[in-house]
Amino acid sequence: PLVTGTSQNDALTSELNDSFCSTNPMTAKNFAKVTFFSDCRDLLPKNQHPVLILQSEQDALAAVAIGEYIQRHTANSELVVLPARGHCLHMSDAHAVSLVISAFFARNHTTLAEA
């Protein structure tokens, strides 16, 4: 529920839990190391391509300030804060995410095709 931003009995929470529990423990360990011990902030200003940053308005794992930081330090970036809860927007609000991504690609299709 902390990650999905939904109640304990929600189907989405169960789906995410099942996904985590079915992951090979060594894969999960490597993923956790990369996720929690990597710091690549110095690479943000080096970006040369359009970047879409999606942020949930209420995310217990990543505050909106993190998305704002990434936008400030990444050229040609766009931050969209969705009125949603949880960290897995692609699961909890897939329709809104797809609309935002489609609009982003429509605005940046020429630049992205050249990348």
VEXPAGU-775590 format. One line per 2 residues: number of its first residue (from 1); for each residue z, x, y of C-alpha. Coordinates in Angstrom, 3 decimals, m for minus. Example, Ala and Ser with C-alpha at 12.3 -4.5 7.8 and 13.67 -1.06 7.14 Angstrom:
! residues 2
1> 7.800,12.300,m4.500; 7.140,13.670,m1.060
! end
This chain:
! residues 115
1> 0.000,0.000,0.000; 0.644,2.884,2.410
3> m2.907,4.172,1.974; m4.699,0.825,1.829
5> m2.600,m0.838,4.504; m2.165,m3.917,2.332
7> 0.565,m5.547,0.259; 1.834,m4.225,m3.068
9> 0.033,m6.949,m5.053; m3.351,m6.535,m3.442
11> m6.362,m5.922,m5.699; m7.478,m3.099,m3.422
13> m4.177,m1.286,m3.906; m4.543,m1.657,m7.674
15> m8.116,m0.362,m7.587; m7.125,2.713,m5.569
17> m4.109,3.334,m7.794; m6.267,3.100,m10.933
19> m8.750,5.534,m9.398; m6.033,8.074,m8.597
21> m4.428,7.710,m12.017; m7.727,8.195,m13.853
23> m8.508,11.458,m12.029; m8.225,14.663,m14.033
25> m4.898,16.290,m12.990; m6.526,19.676,m12.292
27> m9.176,18.019,m10.133; m6.481,16.110,m8.260
29> m4.487,19.321,m7.757; m7.511,21.164,m6.357
31> m8.365,18.221,m4.104; m4.790,18.105,m2.802
33> m4.784,21.844,m2.065; m8.022,21.643,m0.112
35> m6.938,18.471,1.696; m3.445,19.528,2.686
37> m3.751,23.305,3.106; m7.133,23.675,4.828
39> m7.472,24.030,8.562; m11.052,24.017,9.802
41> m10.430,22.966,13.407; m12.117,26.144,14.630
43> m15.405,24.878,13.163; m15.498,21.635,15.170
45> m17.051,23.140,18.340; m19.766,24.799,16.256
47> m21.227,21.469,15.154; m24.864,20.898,16.153
49> m25.424,17.428,14.701; m24.435,13.864,15.623
51> m21.050,12.978,14.157; m19.526,9.565,13.579
53> m15.743,9.546,13.359; m14.317,6.355,11.889
55> m10.666,5.640,12.442; m8.418,2.783,11.461
57> m6.281,1.367,14.245; m3.251,1.437,11.936
59> m3.412,4.359,9.519; m0.141,5.720,8.117
61> m1.860,8.970,7.062; m3.984,9.765,10.114
63> m3.017,8.601,13.584; m5.698,7.634,16.100
65> m4.761,10.822,17.968; m6.360,12.808,15.131
67> m9.697,11.054,15.587; m9.413,11.576,19.333
69> m8.748,15.298,18.792; m11.803,15.614,16.556
71> m13.960,13.828,19.127; m12.734,16.016,22.012
73> m13.531,19.187,20.091; m16.814,18.128,18.478
75> m19.964,18.020,20.577; m22.232,15.024,20.117
77> m19.535,12.989,18.395; m18.681,9.324,18.576
79> m15.264,7.896,17.710; m15.047,4.298,16.549
81> m11.567,2.879,16.058; m11.768,m0.246,13.929
83> m9.142,m2.986,14.258; m7.983,m2.418,10.700
85> m5.055,m1.149,8.653; m4.975,1.635,6.088
87> m6.671,4.944,5.429; m9.546,3.811,3.198
89> m11.711,1.826,5.580; m14.695,2.096,3.261
91> m12.681,0.070,0.743; m10.568,m2.214,2.916
93> m13.241,m3.141,5.468; m16.543,m2.103,3.922
95> m18.606,m4.612,5.884; m17.375,m3.403,9.288
97> m17.841,0.216,8.201; m21.418,m0.459,7.070
99> m22.243,m2.111,10.407; m20.859,0.826,12.393
101> m22.673,3.381,10.226; m25.956,1.443,10.435
103> m25.710,1.262,14.221; m24.898,4.969,14.424
105> m27.926,5.877,12.296; m30.155,3.586,14.364
107> m29.065,5.371,17.575; m29.389,8.835,16.059
109> m32.191,8.510,13.503; m34.486,11.099,15.117
111> m31.755,13.703,15.525; m30.418,13.092,12.014
113> m33.889,13.315,10.453; m34.334,16.756,12.012
115> m30.990,17.968,10.607
! end
